[in-house]
Amino acid sequence: MSGGSYNYMYSRINDEYVDRMFDSQLNSMMKDLVDVLHDLEWWQSCDSSEERYRDTVRKFKKKWFKQTKIDVQKQIESKLEQTKDELLKEFEYLKDVE
């Protein structure tokens, strides 16, 4: 049996939540989420590739998050700004050095 790095959590989530959400859209989303969790676990256990996992994530996000390119660009810019601020704080001590 493959997987194991996350204690087969994808299988337990499948058993406990898929088709038990009392909502057809949530049932569908849970099935798709289990696919993401499965591919994550198999990748981390060296049973499949990171490429397969990333492809599954991309499909999941495209289907369920409906993000636009602009949304993603804003997220990237925000994260870059946050990282910049953290680095500036970290190197604050260099102000005294000429």
NUNUMI-832898 format. One record per residue (C-alpha): x, y, z. Coordinates in Angstrom, 3 decimals. Example, Ala and Ser with C-alpha at 12.3 -4.5 7.8 and 13.67 -1.06 7.14 Angstrom:
! residues 2
{{12.300 -4.500 7.800}};
{{13.670 -1.060 7.140}};
//
This chain:
! residues 98
{{0.000 0.000 0.000}};
{{1.310 3.453 -0.868}};
{{1.209 6.631 1.145}};
{{1.603 6.780 4.887}};
{{3.360 10.070 5.463}};
{{0.080 11.581 6.700}};
{{-1.242 8.353 8.240}};
{{-3.650 7.811 5.321}};
{{-5.735 10.780 6.436}};
{{-7.155 11.132 2.917}};
{{-8.768 7.705 3.311}};
{{-10.266 8.533 6.696}};
{{-11.650 11.836 5.384}};
{{-13.093 9.964 2.426}};
{{-14.784 7.464 4.745}};
{{-16.103 10.071 7.185}};
{{-17.129 13.004 4.975}};
{{-17.534 12.117 1.297}};
{{-21.240 11.763 0.463}};
{{-22.133 12.607 4.067}};
{{-22.265 16.405 3.890}};
{{-26.029 16.653 3.243}};
{{-25.266 19.020 0.384}};
{{-24.475 17.961 -3.178}};
{{-21.907 20.692 -3.807}};
{{-20.086 20.026 -0.557}};
{{-20.117 16.307 -1.305}};
{{-18.502 17.012 -4.657}};
{{-15.944 19.356 -3.129}};
{{-14.999 16.785 -0.483}};
{{-14.398 14.154 -3.176}};
{{-12.106 16.571 -4.984}};
{{-10.349 17.512 -1.736}};
{{-9.695 13.843 -0.988}};
{{-7.967 13.626 -4.392}};
{{-5.709 16.538 -3.389}};
{{-4.940 14.958 -0.007}};
{{-4.257 11.593 -1.634}};
{{-1.787 13.068 -4.114}};
{{-0.120 15.101 -1.347}};
{{0.370 12.019 0.782}};
{{1.652 9.908 -2.096}};
{{4.078 12.651 -3.176}};
{{5.404 13.094 0.360}};
{{5.795 9.311 0.632}};
{{7.756 9.247 -2.673}};
{{5.066 7.144 -4.368}};
{{4.179 9.760 -6.985}};
{{5.565 13.011 -8.325}};
{{5.283 16.562 -7.103}};
{{4.079 17.387 -10.627}};
{{1.055 15.116 -10.177}};
{{0.239 16.761 -6.839}};
{{0.621 20.291 -8.262}};
{{-1.608 19.390 -11.207}};
{{-4.310 18.071 -8.872}};
{{-4.073 21.240 -6.747}};
{{-4.304 23.428 -9.853}};
{{-7.455 21.622 -11.023}};
{{-8.998 21.834 -7.544}};
{{-8.326 25.556 -7.236}};
{{-9.555 26.272 -10.729}};
{{-12.807 24.452 -10.053}};
{{-13.509 25.619 -6.504}};
{{-11.771 28.953 -5.958}};
{{-12.530 30.661 -9.263}};
{{-9.545 32.940 -8.874}};
{{-8.540 35.284 -11.632}};
{{-4.994 36.085 -12.671}};
{{-5.401 39.503 -11.028}};
{{-6.415 37.850 -7.732}};
{{-3.278 35.726 -7.794}};
{{-1.077 38.695 -8.681}};
{{-2.493 40.619 -5.716}};
{{-1.742 37.697 -3.410}};
{{1.824 37.515 -4.708}};
{{2.350 41.260 -4.308}};
{{0.975 41.150 -0.777}};
{{3.250 38.258 0.188}};
{{6.273 40.007 -1.355}};
{{5.498 43.188 0.572}};
{{5.098 41.209 3.797}};
{{8.442 39.482 3.218}};
{{10.103 42.808 2.436}};
{{8.789 44.319 5.684}};
{{9.997 41.317 7.693}};
{{13.468 41.535 6.150}};
{{13.687 45.270 6.769}};
{{12.878 44.680 10.437}};
{{15.413 41.878 10.617}};
{{18.194 44.056 9.205}};
{{17.235 47.193 11.092}};
{{20.504 46.995 13.003}};
{{22.415 47.874 9.814}};
{{21.186 51.473 9.986}};
{{24.026 52.267 12.356}};
{{26.690 50.847 10.032}};
{{28.199 53.141 7.427}};
//
